[in-house]
Amino acid sequence: MPVHLGEQLLALGQAMHELPNRPSPSTAWRWYRKGIRGVRLETVVVGGRRYTSREALDRFLSAVTSAADSEPIRRRERDADVGRSDNTERKLRDAGLL
């Protein structure tokens, strides 16, 4: 989803300065390209440069927090410990190993 008209645009690097601990601009690119927990940062291209907005950043962080809060902790801990992808987990399940 693109940034809404009327929102104040921020360059991706500038948007990171709006957050605590000032994440790296590469973090903003990762949030836009890959997302977190199925949620991607809304952006828009103007004049060949990519921008987001404070409002889009707020929507993104709220959605990521909501997704994290609704995901069972047990699954998050298991996935972090094992470090396997959904594809690998599916193959193991299909093979009867899980």
C-alpha positions as CSV (number, residue, x, y, z in Angstrom):
1,M,0.0,0.0,0.0
2,P,1.5,3.4,-0.8
3,V,1.7,6.4,1.5
4,H,-1.5,8.4,1.5
5,L,-1.8,11.8,-0.2
6,G,-1.5,14.6,2.2
7,E,1.0,12.9,4.5
8,Q,4.3,14.6,5.2
9,L,7.0,12.7,3.2
10,L,10.2,11.6,4.8
11,A,13.2,10.0,3.1
12,L,13.8,6.5,4.4
13,G,17.0,7.5,6.2
14,Q,15.2,10.6,7.7
15,A,12.4,8.4,8.9
16,M,14.8,6.3,11.0
17,H,15.8,9.5,12.9
18,E,12.1,9.7,14.1
19,L,12.6,6.4,16.0
20,P,14.3,5.6,19.3
21,N,17.8,4.4,19.0
22,R,17.9,5.7,15.4
23,P,18.0,2.4,13.4
24,S,20.2,2.3,10.3
25,P,18.7,3.5,7.0
26,S,19.3,0.0,5.7
27,T,16.7,-1.1,8.3
28,A,14.1,1.1,6.6
29,W,14.9,-0.5,3.2
30,R,14.6,-4.0,4.7
31,W,11.2,-3.1,6.2
32,Y,10.1,-1.8,2.8
33,R,11.4,-4.7,0.7
34,K,10.9,-7.7,3.0
35,G,8.9,-6.5,5.9
36,I,8.5,-8.0,9.4
37,R,5.9,-10.7,10.3
38,G,4.2,-10.2,6.9
39,V,4.0,-6.4,7.3
40,R,5.8,-4.1,4.9
41,L,6.5,-0.4,5.4
42,E,4.5,1.8,3.0
43,T,6.5,3.9,0.6
44,V,6.1,6.0,-2.4
45,V,8.6,7.0,-5.2
46,V,8.8,10.7,-6.0
47,G,11.4,11.8,-8.6
48,G,13.2,8.5,-8.4
49,R,13.6,8.6,-4.6
50,R,11.7,6.5,-2.2
51,Y,9.9,8.1,0.7
52,T,7.6,7.1,3.6
53,S,5.7,9.2,6.1
54,R,5.4,9.5,9.9
55,E,1.9,8.1,9.6
56,A,3.0,5.1,7.5
57,L,5.8,4.4,10.0
58,D,3.2,4.6,12.8
59,R,0.9,2.2,10.9
60,F,3.8,-0.2,10.2
61,L,5.0,-0.3,13.8
62,S,1.5,-0.8,15.1
63,A,0.8,-3.7,12.7
64,V,4.2,-5.3,13.5
65,T,3.5,-5.0,17.3
66,S,0.0,-6.4,16.8
67,A,1.3,-9.3,14.8
68,A,4.0,-10.0,17.4
69,D,1.4,-9.8,20.3
70,S,-1.0,-12.2,18.5
71,E,1.6,-14.8,17.6
72,P,2.0,-17.5,20.3
73,I,5.2,-17.0,22.2
74,R,5.9,-20.7,22.2
75,R,6.2,-20.7,18.3
76,R,8.4,-17.6,18.2
77,E,10.8,-19.1,20.7
78,R,10.9,-22.4,18.9
79,D,11.5,-20.8,15.5
80,A,14.3,-18.6,16.9
81,D,15.9,-21.6,18.6
82,V,15.8,-23.9,15.7
83,G,16.2,-21.2,13.0
84,R,14.5,-23.2,10.2
85,S,12.3,-21.7,7.5
86,D,8.6,-22.4,6.9
87,N,9.6,-24.4,3.8
88,T,11.9,-26.6,5.8
89,E,9.4,-27.1,8.6
90,R,6.7,-28.1,6.0
91,K,9.1,-30.6,4.4
92,L,9.9,-32.1,7.8
93,R,6.2,-32.3,8.7
94,D,5.4,-33.9,5.3
95,A,8.2,-36.5,6.0
96,G,6.6,-37.2,9.4
97,L,9.6,-36.0,11.3
98,L,7.6,-33.3,13.2
